[in-house]
Amino acid sequence: MSSTSPQTSQQTTGKSYAPLAVEAMDPQLKTIQPGGGMIINLEMLWGRWRRFWLKTFRRGYIQKMESTRKGDFNPCPHEVLDPRDLKYYENQGGYYWDAQDDPFAYRSRLPFAREGLAELIVLSTLFFGGMAVLAGLILSSQMSGILAIIGWLLVFTLFLFGLEIVWFFRNPRRKIPEGEGVVVSPADGTFDTIEEIDHHEFIGGPAIEIGIFLSIFNVHINRMPAAGKIIKLTYRPGKCLNALRPESTRENERLEIYLQTPEPTMRPMLVQQITGAIARRIVCRLKPGDELSKGAQFGMIKLGSRTVIVFPKEEGLEILAKPGDKLKAGSSILAKYAARD
């Protein structure tokens, strides 16, 4: 492996790739957030109370939801009364509702990441609520002097933290570039590293690896770099080193997404979601066999982190971004393959 900044590769034109067999789900991926966390536990607890309330007071609603429910098995360790019960188990197959029958489908159209709505509500409430309580105490006690200054600085700090939480979970709309052979960025952030790999096992030959660093101020939603079918998913527990450190790519917790583009190109690609020192939660809604369009959302990494993409090196491949560039998931073009004859 050599660290270079290639502009155009020099490999076989129009290389053909064999179709890859879809593999079984990694048994470690029992939910879309394999690392767990406090918020997911709170949501599970809330789910128990919500289901009790629905069964006690909303039996008509339950019957309506059951009549529109699709799928042939329950993928959850609990009852499934409506789509909210499936939130953390979307990658397990089984029950689902069509969009027109899902009363909560609007949440996917909000300007905030649906995977982070619970964190957004809980954390912003804590920070803005703490700010309001502290401001009330300062005003009611008529605090003055140095204590008042310290108090108002704390109020301002809590306000900034609350704004950062709201800003972090934003989900802006993106215009997806059209065109054959276009590879878009799978993440917002800074184009951090680029390497040429002599032989990558999954790619089956020479490959280009690009690393993207996401700060806490970046959008953290991940998108498909190209249209394709999910071949397999691999989850690897690990450390939570600073995502700026080179060894974080190898040692940190990560989820690897192996995909193959449609015919006729059938190029294999790999996307890695990697945690950081602050980001401890990877979210991936995919399951093997899923087919997604270019730029489609498939998950996120909560707080600062890293995303890596690996794709085949072929003759005519142009790398259109360079280290230091600020990228936007789904809209920034990383590379483009030459059109086939």
C-alpha positions in Angstrom: 0.0 0.0 0.0 1.4 3.4 -0.9 0.2 6.9 0.0 -0.2 8.9 -3.2 -2.6 11.4 -4.7 -3.6 9.8 -8.1 -5.4 11.8 -10.7 -6.0 9.1 -13.3 -5.4 5.4 -12.8 -3.7 3.2 -15.4 -5.5 -0.1 -15.3 -7.5 -2.2 -17.8 -10.3 -0.3 -19.5 -13.8 -1.6 -19.0 -12.8 -4.2 -16.5 -15.5 -6.8 -15.9 -16.5 -8.0 -12.5 -18.3 -11.2 -11.6 -21.7 -11.0 -9.8 -21.3 -11.4 -6.1 -23.5 -13.6 -4.0 -25.4 -11.9 -1.2 -24.1 -13.2 2.2 -26.0 -13.7 5.4 -26.4 -10.9 8.0 -23.5 -10.6 10.5 -24.9 -12.2 13.6 -23.5 -9.3 15.7 -25.9 -6.9 13.9 -29.0 -7.5 15.9 -30.1 -3.8 15.7 -29.4 -0.9 13.5 -27.2 0.5 16.4 -24.9 -2.4 17.3 -23.0 -0.4 20.0 -26.1 0.1 22.1 -26.2 3.2 24.3 -28.2 5.1 26.9 -30.8 6.6 24.5 -31.6 3.3 22.9 -32.3 1.9 26.4 -34.5 4.8 27.2 -36.4 4.3 24.0 -36.9 0.6 24.7 -38.2 1.5 28.2 -40.6 4.1 26.7 -41.7 1.5 24.1 -42.9 -0.8 26.9 -45.1 1.9 28.4 -46.3 3.0 24.9 -47.4 -0.5 24.0 -49.2 -0.9 27.3 -51.1 2.3 26.8 -52.1 1.4 23.2 -53.3 -2.0 24.2 -55.4 -0.5 27.0 -56.8 2.6 25.4 -56.3 2.3 21.6 -57.5 -1.1 20.5 -59.1 0.2 17.4 -55.8 1.8 16.3 -54.0 -1.5 17.0 -56.4 -3.3 14.8 -56.0 -0.8 12.0 -52.2 -1.0 12.1 -52.4 -4.8 12.1 -54.6 -4.8 9.0 -52.1 -2.8 7.0 -49.0 -4.4 8.3 -46.9 -6.4 5.8 -44.3 -9.1 6.3 -44.4 -12.6 7.6 -42.5 -12.5 10.9 -41.7 -10.3 13.8 -38.0 -9.3 13.8 -38.2 -7.7 17.3 -37.8 -9.1 20.8 -41.1 -7.4 21.6 -44.6 -7.0 20.2 -44.9 -4.8 17.0 -48.0 -2.7 17.2 -47.0 0.1 14.9 -43.9 1.3 12.9 -42.3 2.9 15.9 -41.6 -0.6 17.3 -39.4 -1.4 14.3 -37.2 1.6 14.6 -34.1 -0.3 15.8 -34.8 -3.5 13.9 -35.2 -2.2 10.3 -32.2 -4.3 9.3 -33.7 -7.6 10.4 -36.4 -8.0 7.7 -39.9 -9.2 8.6 -42.7 -6.8 9.4 -43.1 -3.4 7.7 -45.6 -0.9 6.6 -45.9 0.8 3.2 -45.3 4.6 3.4 -49.0 5.4 2.8 -50.0 3.3 5.8 -47.3 4.6 8.1 -48.6 7.4 10.3 -45.0 8.3 11.3 -43.5 8.4 7.7 -43.4 12.2 8.0 -40.5 11.9 10.4 -38.3 10.9 7.5 -39.1 14.2 5.8 -38.1 16.4 8.8 -35.0 18.5 8.5 -33.4 16.3 11.2 -31.9 12.8 11.1 -34.7 10.4 12.0 -32.1 8.1 13.6 -31.2 10.9 16.0 -34.6 12.3 16.9 -34.5 10.8 20.4 -31.0 12.2 21.1 -32.1 15.5 19.7 -35.1 15.7 22.0 -33.4 14.4 25.1 -30.0 16.3 24.8 -31.5 19.6 23.6 -34.0 19.4 26.5 -31.2 18.9 29.0 -29.1 21.7 27.7 -31.9 24.3 27.1 -33.7 23.2 30.2 -30.5 23.5 32.3 -30.0 27.0 30.8 -33.5 28.1 31.7 -33.2 26.7 35.3 -29.8 28.3 35.8 -31.0 31.7 34.4 -34.0 31.6 36.7 -31.9 30.9 39.7 -29.5 33.8 38.9 -32.4 36.2 38.3 -34.4 35.1 41.4 -31.4 35.3 43.7 -30.4 38.7 42.3 -26.8 37.4 42.1 -24.2 40.0 41.3 -20.5 40.4 40.9 -18.2 37.6 39.9 -20.7 34.9 40.7 -23.2 36.5 38.3 -20.7 36.6 35.6 -19.8 33.0 36.1 -23.4 32.0 36.2 -24.3 33.9 32.9 -21.2 32.3 31.2 -22.6 28.9 32.2 -26.0 29.8 30.8 -24.4 30.9 27.6 -22.3 27.7 27.4 -25.4 25.5 27.9 -27.2 27.5 25.2 -24.3 26.9 22.8 -24.3 23.2 23.6 -28.0 23.0 22.9 -27.6 24.8 19.5 -24.7 22.4 18.6 -27.0 19.4 19.3 -29.7 20.8 17.1 -27.1 21.6 14.4 -25.4 18.2 14.6 -28.6 16.2 13.8 -29.7 18.4 10.9 -30.6 16.6 7.6 -30.3 19.0 4.7 -31.6 18.1 1.3 -29.0 17.2 -1.3 -29.0 17.3 -5.1 -27.6 14.0 -6.3 -25.4 14.3 -9.4 -26.6 12.3 -12.4 -24.4 10.4 -14.8 -22.9 6.9 -15.3 -19.7 6.1 -13.4 -20.1 9.0 -10.9 -18.9 8.2 -7.3 -20.2 10.6 -4.7 -19.0 11.2 -1.2 -20.6 8.9 1.4 -20.2 11.5 4.1 -19.9 15.2 4.9 -16.5 16.2 6.1 -12.9 16.9 5.1 -11.2 14.8 2.4 -8.5 13.6 4.7 -6.4 10.7 3.1 -6.1 8.9 -0.2 -4.2 5.7 -0.9 -3.6 3.4 -3.7 -3.9 -0.3 -2.8 -2.1 -2.8 -5.0 -4.7 -5.5 -4.3 -7.8 -5.3 -2.3 -9.4 -8.6 -1.4 -13.0 -7.6 -1.9 -12.4 -5.4 -4.9 -10.4 -8.2 -6.5 -7.6 -6.0 -7.7 -6.1 -2.5 -7.4 -8.2 0.0 -5.5 -8.4 3.6 -4.3 -9.1 4.3 -0.6 -10.3 7.7 0.5 -10.8 8.7 4.1 -13.2 11.5 5.2 -13.0 13.1 8.6 -16.2 14.3 10.2 -16.0 17.0 12.9 -18.8 17.6 15.4 -20.0 20.5 13.1 -20.5 18.3 10.0 -23.8 16.6 9.0 -23.3 13.0 10.1 -25.8 11.2 7.8 -24.2 8.6 5.5 -25.3 8.1 1.9 -24.7 5.6 -0.9 -21.6 6.5 -3.1 -23.3 4.8 -6.1 -26.4 2.8 -6.8 -25.9 -0.8 -5.8 -26.9 -3.9 -4.0 -25.7 -4.7 -0.5 -23.6 -7.8 -0.6 -22.7 -8.1 3.1 -22.3 -6.2 6.3 -19.5 -6.7 8.8 -19.4 -5.2 12.3 -16.1 -5.0 14.2 -16.1 -3.8 17.9 -13.0 -1.7 18.8 -11.6 1.4 20.4 -12.8 5.0 20.2 -9.6 6.8 19.3 -9.5 10.3 18.0 -10.7 10.0 14.4 -7.8 12.2 13.2 -5.3 9.6 14.3 -4.3 7.3 11.4 -4.6 4.2 13.6 -8.3 4.9 14.2 -9.1 3.4 10.8 -7.7 0.1 11.9 -8.4 0.0 15.6 -11.8 1.8 16.2 -15.2 0.3 16.2 -16.5 0.2 12.6 -19.2 -1.2 10.4 -18.3 -2.2 6.9 -20.7 -2.1 4.0 -19.9 -4.2 0.9 -21.9 -3.4 -2.2 -21.9 -4.0 -5.9 -23.1 -1.6 -8.6 -25.7 -2.8 -11.1 -25.0 -4.2 -14.6 -23.1 -3.6 -16.8 -20.4 -2.3 -14.6 -21.0 -4.4 -11.4 -18.1 -2.7 -9.6 -17.6 -3.7 -6.0 -17.2 -1.0 -3.4 -16.7 -0.8 0.3 -17.8 1.9 2.8 -16.6 1.9 6.4 -18.4 3.8 9.2 -15.8 4.4 11.9 -16.3 5.8 15.4 -14.2 8.5 17.0 -13.3 9.8 20.4 -16.7 11.5 20.8 -18.8 9.5 18.4 -19.6 6.1 20.0 -22.7 5.1 18.1 -22.8 3.8 14.5 -26.3 3.5 12.9 -26.8 1.4 9.7 -30.3 0.5 8.5 -29.1 -1.8 5.7 -29.4 -5.6 5.4 -27.8 -7.9 2.8 -29.8 -7.9 -0.5 -31.0 -4.3 -0.2 -30.8 -2.2 -3.4 -30.4 1.5 -3.1 -30.0 4.4 -5.4 -27.0 6.7 -5.5 -27.1 9.2 -2.7 -29.7 7.3 -0.7 -29.4 7.7 3.1 -28.6 4.5 4.9 -27.4 5.5 8.4 -25.3 7.9 10.4 -22.4 8.2 12.9 -23.4 10.1 16.0 -20.8 12.9 16.7 -17.2 13.3 15.4 -16.0 10.3 13.4 -14.6 9.0 10.1 -15.9 7.4 6.9 -13.8 5.5 4.4 -14.6 4.5 0.9 -12.8 1.9 -1.3 -13.5 1.5 -5.0 -11.7 -0.1 -8.0 -8.8 1.5 -9.8 -9.4 1.4 -13.6 -8.0 3.1 -16.6 -10.0 6.3 -17.2 -10.9 6.7 -13.6 -10.6 10.4 -12.6 -10.2 11.5 -9.0 -12.1 14.8 -9.0 -11.6 15.7 -5.3 -8.3 16.3 -3.4 -7.1 16.2 0.2 -8.4 19.2 2.1 -11.6 19.5 0.1 -14.8 20.0 2.1 -17.3 17.3 1.0 -21.0 16.9 1.2 -22.6 13.4 1.3 -24.5 12.5 -1.9 -23.6 15.7 -3.8 -19.8 16.1 -3.8 -18.3 14.0 -6.6 -15.2 12.1 -5.5 -14.4 10.3 -8.8 -15.8 9.4 -12.2 -15.2 6.3 -14.3 -14.9 6.7 -18.1 -17.9 5.5 -20.1 -17.6 2.0 -21.4 -17.6 1.2 -25.1 
